[in-house]
Amino acid sequence: MGLSGTVTPTLTRLYFSSCSSLNFIQKRTLHSVSVKRMASSVSASPQDHKITAPYGSWKSPITADVVSGASKRLGGTAIDAQGHLFWLESRPNESGRSVLVKEPEKPGDEPVDITPKEFAVRTVAQEYGGGAFKISGDTLIFSNYKDQRLYKQSVTSKDSSPVPLTPDYGAPVVSYADGVFDWRFNRFVTVREDRRESSLNPITTIVTVGLDDKDIKEPKVLESGNDFYAFPRVDPKGERIAWVAWDHPNMPWDKSEVWVGYISENGDVYKRVCVAGCDHNVVESPTEPKWSSKGELFFITDRESGFWNLYKWIESDDKAVAVYSLEAEFSRPLWVFGNNSYEFIQNNEDNTIIACSYRQNGRSYLGILDDGQSSLSLLDIPFTDIDNITAGSHCLYVEGASGVHPSSVAKVTLDKHQYKVVDFELVWSSSPDSINYKSYFSLPEFIEFPTEVPGQNAYAYFYPPSNPIYQASKEEKPPLLLKSHGGPTSETRGMLNLSIQYWTSRGWAFVDVNYGGSTGYGREFRERLLGRWGIVDVNDCCSCAKFLVDSGKVDGERLCITGGSAGGYTTLAALAFTKTFKAGASLYGVADLSMLRAETHKFESHYIDNLVGTEKDYFERSPINFVNNFSCPIILFQGLEDKVVPPDQARKIYRALKEKGLPVALIEYEGEQHGFRKAENIKFTLEQQMVFFARLVGRFTVADDIAAITVDNFD
């Protein structure tokens, strides 16, 4: 799923659509507060020459401008026929525009933008998108954000302009994602989401799109009948196609199916076999089917152990066998299209060699799996967090991060046997300048803490305050900002995130919680949230905060909570149903579960039924129905084009809290959807949370020169 200071008696919306308009609005509606560090509160410490100052008041070079400029997102990697690396990056400074980039031809040269300025590579299929481009040889197929049509482009010709392949419907009502080339029939096979008849209940199919751009035709439906599809994958000879399908009320991590279809001479599927997920006696959620060069089908599923492990389909016996079993997650939930957790490596041996990643006990590992010997060899690389893998020539391109590396792409060169790393080189970074702030980094501490259920633990990453210039007095404990991640079926990871370092370098403690229901710890942990959303997540966040207070790490009187989307719901629910926290920030969070169920998009339209339960539960777990329970300040942020959590959710909680007389503020961003992509909005959100918490619960003055917005019932 995942501040508007008002200056009139009625709800006032502040539309922030560009830097210039933001400055104008600040001059007109914002009032300044004292945010300079007070000299009287600062003294030099002869012991270690650090400045002694209250937690939260420290100066830091990791500014909100640095954070917003470092918020580039990675949308996948690919290799062309010559072995050149391409990556998709979104740019906050270009209003979140996603651009396909080619690695430089020679060391020292600059990367080359492949996407013309009037285009952006992004699909809105299932709202969360992903899988927006594919490269084969020198041919690129991509989804263009503005019209959602598929385009073809050469990645080797400098003069190549994108040419449309799919019809123009007059509006971006048809989206495509997760496609693959089928050269046997000179076509592109892809998932299509068709909203022409209904935007709330679009029709999802697998279709084929002809690659002849001179004759644009309506895509041909290859597979239909299920509510959802993903991972259409054609075998090397173009004779079989595999795909994943699932139906309401399931999410793909609850129960899904892997199918194989046999392709006839005219390109149709004439025979279908269910490879995994169709046995009603076996609960599993298979994902990521992929054909080896020898035509063997591999996939990942969580049958038996409850952990996503790698399997192979034995076609002659029509059965699936485990390639390697481990209590670890070799995949992640399908929130976005295009997950690529493993790759086949070319070698001269008969065995199939697979590069794969997995999650275990809060960190990622990269390994080489020999299918013939069922052996797994770990590769030694600095990343402790890994997403996707792309295979190059004697190398791997790994999307990953660590406590000191932000989201990055690394070239991992292997030896001739492809079992050892001989070189590790960063080729892309979401924040290449982050190394300049290394002395300020707070390294994540993986913690396991007891929950309210005896014998059950949950997990989190704790970041203590860290600044080489400052320290606090020994009598003081730091304020804590607890983050509840979105999803809620997702996982927070211990990687360098400058938005976290923004807090810790100013003297805050920060904790990022993996409450029950999070992924990365197997199906049993993931299913703790079924029927108990708003209970388990809230209790675990409160238990984590209490654990840190009892451990003497944080100040129990200065506990704050923040979260986006489902994390925003957990934030609001924690503030409505517990007294643990003293203030909160909800970013595009859910206030009314019934409203969410009625208005949200198709992909998640039955999701919360599984997480909540009865109509009584919907009412009793909606914070909006218990406004009288709120007793502390809240700040809300919302994108006005959000279709996952519509703006009425934030407005409803804002009006109710304002009427109750609690300090509350609402900021709405024009042009933002679910999650903020524009640099100016990312910056403003971060700064206003900092000042809000400092003014209302912090007992300190922030060192940054920030103009604070008006807080209703406070200013």
C-alpha positions in Angstrom: 0.0 0.0 0.0 2.8 2.6 0.6 1.8 19.7 7.7 -0.5 21.2 5.7 -0.5 24.1 7.9 -3.8 25.7 7.4 -4.3 29.5 7.7 -8.1 29.6 7.4 -10.8 28.0 9.5 -11.6 25.5 6.8 -9.4 22.8 5.3 -6.7 24.5 3.2 -4.7 22.6 0.6 -1.1 23.5 -0.1 -0.2 22.3 -3.6 3.5 21.8 -4.0 4.2 21.1 -7.6 7.7 22.6 -8.2 10.5 24.3 -6.4 9.5 27.7 -7.6 5.9 27.3 -6.4 7.1 25.9 -3.1 9.2 29.0 -2.4 6.2 31.2 -3.3 3.9 29.4 -0.9 6.5 29.5 1.8 6.7 33.3 1.5 3.0 33.6 1.7 1.9 31.1 4.3 4.8 29.8 6.3 6.0 31.5 9.5 9.5 31.2 10.8 10.4 29.7 14.2 13.7 29.8 16.0 15.7 26.8 14.6 19.3 27.9 15.3 21.3 26.0 17.8 21.3 27.9 21.1 24.8 28.8 22.2 23.9 28.5 25.8 23.2 24.7 25.3 26.6 24.0 23.8 29.9 23.4 25.6 33.2 21.8 24.6 34.1 18.5 26.1 37.8 18.4 27.0 37.6 14.6 27.3 37.3 13.9 23.5 37.0 17.4 22.1 33.5 16.8 21.0 30.8 19.5 21.4 28.3 18.6 24.1 24.8 19.5 23.0 21.3 18.0 23.4 20.3 15.1 21.3 18.4 16.3 18.2 20.1 19.7 18.1 23.3 18.6 16.4 24.4 20.1 13.1 24.9 17.7 10.2 26.0 18.0 6.6 23.5 15.3 5.7 20.8 17.9 4.8 17.3 17.3 3.4 18.7 18.6 0.1 21.3 15.9 0.2 18.7 13.3 1.0 16.2 14.3 -1.7 19.0 14.5 -4.3 20.1 11.0 -3.3 16.7 9.4 -3.7 17.2 8.0 -7.1 15.4 4.7 -7.5 16.6 1.7 -9.5 14.1 0.1 -11.9 16.1 -2.9 -13.1 19.2 -3.7 -15.2 19.8 -5.4 -18.5 22.6 -6.4 -20.9 22.7 -6.0 -24.7 24.3 -8.2 -27.4 27.7 -6.5 -26.9 27.6 -7.0 -23.1 26.9 -3.4 -22.3 25.1 -2.7 -19.1 21.9 -0.7 -19.0 19.9 0.5 -15.9 16.7 2.3 -15.3 16.9 5.1 -12.8 14.2 7.5 -11.5 15.3 11.1 -10.9 13.7 13.2 -8.2 15.2 16.3 -9.7 13.3 15.6 -12.9 10.0 15.1 -11.0 10.7 11.4 -10.6 11.2 10.8 -14.4 12.5 7.3 -15.1 15.4 7.1 -17.6 17.2 4.2 -19.2 20.9 4.7 -19.0 23.8 3.0 -20.8 27.2 2.5 -19.1 30.0 4.6 -20.5 31.9 3.2 -23.5 35.3 4.0 -21.9 36.4 4.4 -18.3 36.1 8.1 -17.3 33.3 8.8 -19.8 29.8 9.7 -18.6 26.9 7.2 -18.8 24.6 7.9 -21.8 20.8 8.5 -21.5 19.0 6.3 -23.9 15.5 7.6 -23.2 14.7 10.9 -25.1 13.6 13.8 -22.8 10.0 13.6 -24.0 9.7 10.0 -22.8 9.8 8.3 -19.4 10.2 4.5 -18.9 7.5 3.5 -16.4 4.4 1.3 -16.3 1.5 1.7 -13.9 0.3 -1.9 -14.2 -1.1 -3.0 -10.8 -0.3 0.6 -9.7 3.1 -0.4 -8.4 4.5 -1.2 -11.9 7.9 -2.7 -12.4 9.2 -4.7 -15.4 8.9 -1.6 -17.6 11.6 -2.5 -20.2 13.3 -5.4 -21.9 16.4 -5.6 -24.1 17.3 -8.4 -26.5 20.3 -8.0 -28.9 20.1 -4.3 -29.7 16.3 -4.0 -29.4 14.7 -2.3 -26.5 11.0 -2.5 -25.7 9.7 -0.1 -23.0 6.5 1.3 -21.6 6.2 5.0 -21.8 4.7 6.6 -18.7 2.6 9.4 -20.3 0.5 7.2 -22.7 1.4 3.7 -21.3 2.0 2.5 -24.8 4.9 0.1 -25.7 7.7 1.5 -27.8 10.6 -0.1 -29.7 14.0 1.5 -29.9 17.5 0.5 -31.0 20.1 0.8 -28.2 23.1 0.9 -30.5 22.0 3.5 -33.1 22.5 7.1 -31.8 19.7 8.4 -34.1 17.1 5.8 -33.0 13.9 7.3 -31.9 11.2 5.3 -30.1 8.5 3.9 -32.3 5.1 2.8 -30.9 4.1 -0.8 -31.1 0.7 -0.7 -29.4 -2.5 1.2 -30.3 -3.2 4.7 -29.1 -6.5 4.6 -27.1 -6.6 8.3 -26.5 -5.7 8.0 -22.8 -3.3 5.9 -20.7 -5.9 3.2 -20.0 -4.0 0.1 -21.1 -0.7 -0.8 -19.4 2.0 -3.5 -20.1 4.6 -5.0 -17.9 7.0 -7.9 -17.4 7.5 -8.7 -21.1 9.9 -11.0 -23.0 10.9 -11.4 -26.6 9.6 -14.4 -28.7 11.8 -14.3 -31.7 10.3 -17.4 -33.2 7.2 -15.4 -34.1 8.9 -11.9 -34.0 6.7 -10.8 -31.2 6.8 -9.5 -27.6 4.9 -11.5 -24.9 3.8 -9.4 -22.0 1.2 -8.9 -19.2 -1.5 -6.4 -20.1 -3.8 -4.5 -17.7 -6.8 -3.2 -19.6 -8.8 -0.4 -17.8 -11.0 0.6 -20.8 -14.1 -1.0 -19.3 -13.3 -0.5 -15.6 -10.5 1.3 -13.8 -11.4 -0.4 -10.5 -11.6 -3.9 -12.0 -9.3 -4.0 -15.1 -8.9 -7.1 -17.1 -5.4 -8.7 -16.9 -4.2 -11.0 -19.6 -1.0 -12.2 -21.3 -0.9 -10.8 -24.8 1.5 -10.8 -27.8 2.6 -7.6 -29.5 4.0 -7.7 -33.0 7.5 -6.2 -33.4 6.7 -4.9 -36.9 6.2 -1.2 -36.1 4.9 -0.4 -39.6 1.6 -2.2 -38.9 0.3 -1.5 -35.4 -2.4 -4.0 -34.4 -4.4 -4.8 -31.4 -2.4 -7.1 -29.2 -3.4 -10.8 -29.4 -4.6 -12.5 -26.1 -2.5 -15.6 -25.4 -3.8 -16.4 -21.9 -6.8 -15.1 -20.0 -9.3 -16.2 -17.3 -7.3 -15.6 -14.1 -7.5 -12.4 -12.1 -3.7 -11.8 -12.4 -0.7 -12.9 -14.3 3.1 -12.4 -14.1 6.4 -13.7 -15.3 5.5 -14.9 -18.9 8.7 -16.6 -19.9 9.3 -18.3 -23.3 11.8 -21.2 -23.6 14.9 -20.9 -25.8 13.2 -22.6 -28.8 9.9 -20.7 -28.5 8.0 -23.9 -28.1 6.8 -23.5 -24.5 5.8 -20.6 -22.3 5.7 -20.5 -18.5 3.8 -18.0 -16.4 2.5 -17.3 -12.9 -1.3 -16.8 -12.2 -3.4 -16.2 -9.1 -6.9 -15.2 -8.3 -8.9 -13.2 -5.7 -8.9 -13.3 -2.7 -5.2 -14.4 -2.8 -2.2 -12.2 -3.1 0.7 -13.8 -5.0 2.5 -14.6 -1.8 -0.6 -16.4 -0.4 -1.3 -18.8 -3.1 -0.3 -18.8 -6.8 0.3 -21.2 -9.6 3.0 -21.8 -12.2 1.8 -23.0 -15.6 3.5 -24.2 -18.8 1.8 -23.8 -22.1 2.9 -25.5 -25.4 3.0 -23.3 -28.4 1.6 -24.4 -31.8 2.9 -23.6 -35.2 0.6 -20.6 -35.5 1.7 -19.2 -32.1 -1.2 -20.2 -29.9 -1.1 -22.2 -26.7 -2.7 -25.5 -27.4 -1.9 -27.5 -24.2 -1.4 -26.4 -20.6 0.2 -28.1 -17.6 0.1 -26.8 -14.0 3.6 -27.2 -12.7 3.0 -25.9 -9.1 0.3 -24.5 -7.0 -2.7 -26.5 -8.2 -2.7 -29.2 -5.5 -5.2 -28.1 -2.9 -3.4 -30.2 -0.3 -0.2 -28.1 -0.7 -0.1 -24.5 0.4 2.5 -22.7 -1.7 3.1 -19.5 -3.6 5.4 -20.3 -6.5 7.1 -17.5 -8.4 9.9 -16.5 -10.8 9.7 -19.3 -13.4 12.7 -19.3 -15.8 14.0 -21.5 -18.6 17.7 -22.6 -18.6 19.6 -22.6 -21.9 19.0 -26.4 -22.0 15.2 -25.8 -21.8 14.7 -26.9 -18.2 12.2 -24.9 -16.1 13.2 -23.6 -12.7 11.1 -21.7 -10.3 10.9 -20.7 -6.6 8.3 -21.8 -4.2 7.6 -22.1 -0.4 6.0 -25.6 -0.2 6.8 -27.8 2.8 9.3 -25.6 4.6 7.5 -22.3 4.3 10.6 -20.7 2.8 11.0 -19.7 -0.8 13.5 -22.2 -2.2 14.6 -23.1 -5.8 12.9 -26.0 -7.6 13.1 -27.6 -11.0 10.3 -29.1 -13.1 11.0 -32.6 -14.3 8.9 -32.5 -17.5 9.0 -36.3 -18.2 7.6 -37.1 -14.8 5.6 -33.9 -14.4 6.9 -33.3 -10.9 8.9 -30.6 -9.2 12.0 -31.3 -7.2 14.0 -29.1 -4.8 17.3 -27.9 -6.2 18.6 -26.8 -2.8 16.8 -26.6 0.5 17.5 -23.9 3.1 15.5 -22.1 5.8 16.0 -18.9 3.9 14.1 -16.8 1.3 15.4 -17.0 -2.3 12.7 -14.6 -3.5 10.6 -11.7 -2.2 6.9 -10.8 -2.5 5.6 -9.8 -5.9 4.7 -6.1 -5.2 6.3 -5.0 -8.5 6.8 -6.9 -11.7 10.2 -8.0 -12.8 11.9 -9.6 -9.8 15.0 -11.4 -10.8 16.5 -13.2 -7.8 18.6 -15.8 -9.8 20.3 -16.1 -13.1 21.9 -19.0 -15.1 25.6 -18.7 -15.7 27.1 -20.0 -19.0 29.9 -22.5 -18.6 31.4 -25.4 -20.4 30.2 -28.1 -18.1 27.0 -30.2 -18.3 25.6 -29.0 -15.0 23.3 -26.0 -14.8 25.1 -23.3 -12.7 22.9 -20.7 -11.1 23.8 -17.4 -9.4 21.3 -16.7 -6.7 20.6 -14.6 -3.6 18.8 -15.4 -0.5 17.8 -13.7 2.8 18.5 -15.2 6.2 18.5 -13.7 9.7 18.2 -10.1 8.4 20.8 -10.1 5.7 21.4 -11.2 2.1 23.8 -13.7 0.6 25.1 -14.2 -2.9 25.8 -17.7 -4.0 26.6 -20.0 -6.9 24.4 -23.1 -7.0 25.4 -26.2 -8.9 22.2 -28.0 -9.9 24.1 -31.3 -10.7 25.8 -31.5 -7.3 23.1 -29.6 -5.2 25.9 -27.6 -3.7 25.9 -23.9 -2.8 29.1 -21.8 -2.7 28.9 -18.3 -1.2 30.5 -15.4 -2.9 32.3 -12.8 -0.7 31.1 -9.3 -1.6 30.5 -6.2 0.6 26.7 -6.1 0.0 24.6 -7.3 2.9 21.4 -6.6 1.0 20.7 -7.9 -2.5 17.7 -7.5 -4.9 18.1 -8.5 -8.5 20.9 -10.2 -10.5 21.8 -9.8 -14.2 24.3 -12.2 -15.7 27.1 -10.7 -17.9 30.2 -12.3 -19.5 32.1 -13.9 -16.6 30.5 -11.5 -14.3 27.3 -10.6 -12.5 25.6 -7.3 -12.1 24.1 -7.2 -8.7 21.6 -4.7 -7.3 22.4 -4.3 -3.7 23.4 -2.3 -0.7 24.9 -2.5 2.8 25.2 -0.4 6.0 27.7 1.8 4.2 26.5 1.4 0.6 23.3 3.0 -0.6 21.2 1.3 -3.3 23.8 0.4 -5.9 24.7 -1.8 -8.9 28.0 -3.7 -8.6 29.9 -5.6 -11.3 31.0 -8.8 -9.6 33.8 -10.5 -11.8 34.2 -14.2 -11.3 37.2 -16.5 -11.9 37.2 -18.9 -14.8 35.4 -21.6 -12.8 32.8 -19.0 -11.8 32.9 -19.9 -8.1 35.0 -17.1 -6.7 35.0 -13.3 -6.9 38.1 -11.7 -8.4 36.8 -8.1 -8.6 34.0 -6.0 -7.1 33.3 -2.7 -8.7 30.4 -0.2 -8.1 29.0 0.9 -11.5 25.9 2.9 -10.3 24.9 4.4 -7.0 21.7 6.1 -5.9 23.9 8.5 -4.0 27.5 8.6 -5.3 28.3 11.4 -2.9 27.3 9.5 0.2 30.9 8.4 0.8 31.6 12.1 1.8 29.4 11.6 4.9 30.8 8.2 6.0 32.1 9.6 9.3 28.6 10.5 10.2 27.0 7.1 9.4 25.2 5.2 12.1 25.5 1.5 11.3 22.4 -0.7 11.6 22.3 -3.1 14.6 20.1 -6.1 13.9 18.0 -6.7 17.0 15.6 -9.5 17.9 13.1 -8.5 20.6 10.2 -10.3 22.4 6.6 -9.6 21.4 3.5 -9.7 23.4 3.0 -13.3 22.5 5.1 -15.5 24.8 7.8 -17.3 22.8 7.5 -15.2 19.7 10.1 -12.6 18.7 10.2 -10.0 16.0 13.1 -8.1 14.4 14.4 -4.6 13.7 17.4 -2.5 12.7 18.5 0.0 15.4 20.5 3.0 14.5 22.0 4.9 17.4 22.8 8.6 17.2 26.1 9.2 15.4 28.0 12.4 14.8 31.8 12.9 14.9 31.5 16.5 16.1 28.8 16.2 18.8 27.9 14.2 21.9 25.1 14.5 24.5 25.5 14.7 28.2 25.7 11.3 29.9 22.5 12.0 31.8 20.4 12.4 28.6 19.0 9.6 26.4 18.1 10.2 22.8 14.6 10.7 21.4 13.5 7.7 19.2 11.9 7.7 15.8 10.3 4.3 15.1 9.5 3.5 11.5 6.8 1.0 10.5 7.3 -0.2 6.9 4.7 -0.3 4.2 3.2 -3.3 2.5 2.4 -4.5 5.1 3.7 -7.7 3.5 7.2 -6.3 2.9 10.5 -6.1 4.7 12.8 -3.3 5.9 16.5 -3.9 5.4 19.7 -2.8 7.0 21.1 -0.7 4.2 22.4 2.8 4.0 19.5 5.2 3.7 20.4 8.8 4.0 16.9 9.7 5.2 17.7 7.6 8.3 21.1 9.2 8.6 19.5 12.6 8.5 17.9 11.8 11.9 20.8 9.9 13.5 23.4 12.5 12.6 21.3 15.1 14.4 21.1 13.1 17.5 18.1 10.9 17.1 17.9 7.2 17.6 16.1 5.5 14.8 14.6 2.0 14.6 13.2 0.3 11.5 10.9 -2.6 12.5 10.1 -5.9 10.8 6.9 -6.7 12.7 5.0 -10.0 12.4 3.7 -10.2 8.9 7.0 -9.0 7.3 8.8 -11.1 4.7 12.3 -12.4 4.9 11.5 -14.8 7.8 9.3 -17.5 6.1 5.6 -18.1 5.7 4.8 -18.7 9.4 6.2 -15.3 10.3 4.5 -13.7 7.3 1.1 -15.1 8.2 1.1 -13.8 11.8 -0.7 -10.7 10.3 -3.5 -12.6 8.7 -6.8 -11.5 10.3 -4.7 -9.4 12.8 -3.6 -6.3 10.9 -3.7 -3.4 13.3 -3.0 -5.7 16.2 0.2 -7.6 15.6 2.0 -4.8 13.8 1.0 -2.2 16.4 1.9 -4.5 19.3 5.3 -5.4 17.8 6.1 -1.7 17.2 5.2 -0.9 20.8 7.2 -3.9 22.0 10.2 -2.8 20.1 10.0 0.7 21.5 9.6 -0.7 25.0 12.6 -3.0 24.5 14.8 -0.1 23.5 13.6 1.9 26.5 14.2 -1.0 28.9 17.6 -1.5 27.4 18.5 2.1 28.3 19.1 3.1 24.6 16.3 5.7 24.2 14.2 8.2 26.1 10.8 6.7 27.0 9.3 10.2 27.1 10.3 11.1 23.6 9.1 8.2 21.4 7.8 9.2 18.0 6.5 6.9 15.1 6.4 7.4 11.4 5.3 5.3 8.4 4.1 5.4 4.8 1.1 3.6 3.3 0.4 0.5 5.4 3.1 1.9 7.7 1.0 5.0 8.0 -1.9 2.9 9.1 0.2 1.2 11.7 1.3 4.7 12.9 -2.3 6.0 13.2 -3.4 2.7 14.8 -0.6 2.9 17.3 -1.5 6.4 18.2 -5.2 5.6 18.5 -5.1 2.4 20.4 -2.0 2.7 22.5 -0.2 5.4 24.6 3.3 4.3 23.7 4.2 7.2 21.4 4.1 11.0 22.0 3.7 12.1 18.4 3.4 10.6 14.9 3.8 11.2 11.2 1.6 9.4 8.6 2.7 9.5 5.0 -0.2 8.5 2.7 -1.5 6.3 5.5 -4.8 4.5 6.0 -7.3 5.9 8.5 -10.5 4.1 7.4 -10.2 0.4 6.5 -13.7 0.3 5.0 -13.0 3.3 2.8 -9.7 1.7 1.7 -11.5 -1.6 0.8 -14.1 0.4 -1.2 -11.8 2.6 -3.1 -8.5 0.8 -3.6 -7.3 -0.7 -6.9 -7.9 -4.3 -8.1 -4.5 -5.8 -7.1 -5.2 -5.1 -3.4 -9.0 -5.1 -3.4 -9.3 -8.3 -1.4 -5.9 -8.0 0.3 -7.2 -6.3 3.4 -10.1 -8.9 3.8 -7.4 -11.4 4.6 -5.6 -9.0 6.9 -8.6 -7.7 8.8 -11.6 -10.1 8.9 -15.2 -9.2 9.8 -17.1 -6.0 9.4 -16.8 -5.5 13.2 -13.0 -5.8 12.8 -13.0 -3.2 10.0 -14.8 -0.8 12.3 -12.8 -1.5 15.5 -9.4 -1.3 13.8 -10.0 1.9 11.8 -8.4 4.8 13.7 -10.9 7.3 12.2 -13.7 5.7 14.3 -11.8 6.3 17.5 -10.7 9.9 17.3 -11.4 10.4 21.0 -8.6 7.9 21.7 -6.0 10.2 20.1 -4.0 12.2 22.6 -0.9 13.4 20.9 0.2 15.5 17.9 0.0 14.1 14.3 1.3 15.4 11.0 0.0 14.0 7.7 1.4 14.0 4.1 -0.6 13.0 1.1 -0.3 12.8 -2.7 -3.4 14.1 -4.5 -3.1 11.5 -7.4 -2.8 8.5 -5.0 -5.1 5.7 -6.2 -3.8 3.2 -3.6 -4.7 5.3 -0.5 -7.0 8.1 -1.9 -6.6 11.6 -0.4 -9.9 11.5 1.5 -8.2 9.2 4.0 -5.8 11.9 5.1 -8.4 14.6 4.9 -10.8 12.7 7.1 -8.4 12.1 9.9 -7.2 15.7 9.7 -10.6 17.2 10.0 -11.5 14.9 12.9 -8.3 15.6 14.9 -8.6 19.3 14.2 -12.1 19.3 15.6 -11.0 17.4 18.6 -8.5 20.1 19.4 -5.3 18.1 19.0 -2.2 19.6 17.3 -2.5 18.4 13.7 -1.2 19.4 10.2 -1.8 18.2 6.7 0.2 18.7 3.6 -1.1 17.6 0.2 1.2 17.4 -2.9 -0.1 18.0 -6.4 1.1 15.5 -9.0 2.3 12.9 -6.4 0.9 9.4 -6.4 1.5 6.6 -3.9 5.0 7.6 -2.6 6.7 10.8 -3.2 9.0 11.1 -6.3 9.8 14.8 -6.6 12.9 16.1 -4.8 11.2 19.2 -3.4 8.5 17.1 -1.8 10.9 14.6 -0.4 12.9 17.4 1.1 9.9 19.2 2.5 8.4 16.1 4.1 11.6 15.2 5.9 12.2 18.7 7.2 8.7 19.2 8.4 8.7 16.0 10.3 11.9 17.0 12.0 10.6 20.4 13.0 7.2 19.1 14.0 8.7 16.5 16.4 11.3 19.0 17.8 8.7 21.6 18.5 6.0 19.4 20.0 7.9 16.6 21.9 11.6 17.0 21.5 12.7 19.5 24.1 15.4 20.8 21.8 15.9 23.2 18.9 17.0 21.9 15.5 20.2 23.3 14.1 18.9 23.7 10.5 17.3 26.9 9.2 13.8 25.5 8.5 10.6 27.5 8.2 7.9 25.5 10.1 4.4 25.4 8.8 1.4 26.3 10.9 0.2 23.5 13.2 -3.5 23.7 13.9 -4.4 23.8 17.6 -0.8 24.6 18.4 0.2 27.9 16.7 
